[in-house]
């Protein structure tokens, strides 16, 4: 991958993070294509097939994958319309999970850029550490990875797909009222 | 233990006053674990999660870890998920399939029917003297199921499950048995920790229709849900079919919150089948959200979800939340219900994310010794409730009422003071 493309993608993701931390949600929404899937599947503890802790009876049906499948449960499974709706909630003055607002800091690292499925797309991997301070002394951390598909539309990058992989099975944060 | 006299003073449902001490004091919490969670029937899982021999899920009953497993012959068991040797948590996966379970510490192995079948060095180190048959996994005292929902109790003297659920079974049917074949659970569980006492979510989903119009106004305004429980013009009632089980019911013609057109069309299609299965009571009232005492919440308001509020200390609750669908529903409806469940409920749900701050604040302020001197007001609709034969339940006269809160805490206090089931 060309260095200038990598730099461009890095700057795109850093700017996106700053829009979220500055609560510029309407500008943030403009970064998504109309057909976006914004997906954070649930995760569970599984013994791998080679584990000696168990003796699998039905190996064909056995699921060792920790992440839920496409048609299973998720923490977020959004399209453009529902992302817009989530931001609309915050504009009502009655979205109590964010009123007073959370203070967030999105730290984005480990960015890797690969060719996408078409010439106008890229596959981008990144890691995140999102810190949230809330109310008086509350603090929470959301840590994980993202797998994005970026698409070039009218000369600008847009997010056409985002898979967010959280590193906890029992989420230690009390809720998710922020974006990743 | 808190004395019986204390508890009677703390929960004064006749006057609609509940002391804040029951949400914060460690000794009361410990007594809850012993007198409620170690005695009553608790929900474990649905049969669709463990359909085949060897299938297992791990669960909790109160703070006790439990392993629910269908053995190789097809029989379902529930055991303490604890090795009998040094007491480690035996199975550390959330779900899977196995003929046996081997402890990670010293390698003791248990068959999926609970028998201890393997002990390393049993001949030399134990001289062949260990009585393996005495050290199988510890089973629950009673295990039973109702229409595919497995429950267990640690108390051999607890009444049978059907007696414990009583008339609540009809209200469960109104959510889970509308169609032939009942429901199935969508794969995956949302699990998260809330910094609140477990009774705040239990009372909320069991009887608080009042908060919807304010707490959840943003999600209703943004079109995620129609918020029917907060409406008042079309009938509906808070009902308690007995034993502390409580249910929020809307009027029979009301929607249940769902805004997705494919789900609304499906509900219209199956209404005749549901009416036929549920009988004339379904023409009087529409159960929508409830609490099966003490900690299993069941919903079809916006989302089709049920969840457990696992107690984790006076100020902490671990939520396990599932989404269910009618087994007979077509794939596009199942998909729509899954997505509605994720977008409205769960930790990121546009409705539910707004509840945690409130329950947290309700709990944390109880630390203030002066604050805790002032009881919580549970008086809405006090005296405006009666037993209704047609509903086979205690019911509030008006849809918004805290009659279910009073029923829930009345039962809580009875269990907390009764020394045995015979006293109840």
Interface residues (C-beta under 8 A of the other chain):
Chain A: X40 X41 X42 X44 X45 X46 X47 X52 X53 X54 X55 X56 X57 X58 X61 X62 X63 X68 X69 X71 X72 X73 X74 X75 X76 X77 X78 X82 X85 X86 X88 X89 X90 X92 X94 X95 X96 X97 X135 X169 X170 X171 X172 X173 X174 X175 X176 X177
Chain B: X52 X53 X54 X72 X91 X92 X93 X94 X95 X96 X97 X98 X99 X100 X101 X102 X104 X186 X187 X188 X189 X190 X191 X192 X193 X194 X195 X214 X215 X217 X218 X219 X221 X222 X223 X224 X318 X322 X323 X335 X338 X339 X341 X342 X343 X346 X347 X348 X350 X352 X353 X354 X356 X357 X358 X360
